């Protein structure tokens, strides 16, 4: 997407939707980069200390900031997005691993075969 299309996209969304839409690729990049962001968040969960995250927007390097509540909501959005692209077989194998009922395993093996 071109940077000049941002105003049009922003006009189609609520401010709350725009916050998450503009942050999505940047947060995804931070999570995939594996430079300790997740470890840092994990360390602060018990402290309830995550008040904001400052980062750069992928498309134009604009400095953005997301508050703690929006950040936790956004991490849920990232998780939902990840699960949307998980192959069906992967979901079925995850269910087998978590539930581990022999009857469920037999049924799912029938579906997968």
ABEGO torsion letter per residue (X at the ends): XBAAAAAAAAAABBAAAAAAAAAAAAAAAAAAAGAGAAAAAAAAAAAGABABBBBBBAAAGBBBBBBAAAAAAAAAAAAAAAAAABBAAAAAAAAAAAAGBAAAAAAAAAAAX
